[in-house]
Amino acid sequence: MAAERTRLIKGPGLLLVWLYGVMVVGALSRSVYQISTEFDRAPLPYSLSLLAALVYAFITYTLVRGGETARRAALACCAAELVGVVVVGAWTLVEPSAFPDATVWSDFGMGYLFIPVLLPVTALFWLRRSRTEVRAAA
């Protein structure tokens, strides 16, 4: 059954797994440190960074797992991630006082070289393309 599973980590998918893995480490280590040492200073941004880390971890897992179900789960999660980046990014620009410290998604991921906004867009394209390839092969 695993041999029939659609492989998502070929070509650009391998780069996506690597980038999401780096983002998991960055967001998780940042949020764990900030939550454990200064949570009372900015609970919302630190909690959002932890949420981003969990989203990145789930997407990484689904890409590695492969298969149509995992592809659909990753697609939904990447769409939710993009919405989160856009909402939090806009919120940090409109009401900066709500964010006394930055999150992974603040200013559309500017602190992370805009990777948080580019990554879900790229992943959405790749996941849609991988579905097209499966249909063409069938």
Secondary structure, 3 states (H helix, E strand, C coil): CHHHCCCCCCCHHHHHHHHHHHHHHHHHHHHHHHHHHHHHHCHHHHHHHHHHHHHHHHHHHHHHHCCHHHHHHHHHHHHHHHHHHHHHHHHHHHCHHHCCCCCCCHHHHHHHCCHHHHHHHHHHHHHHHHHHHHHHHC
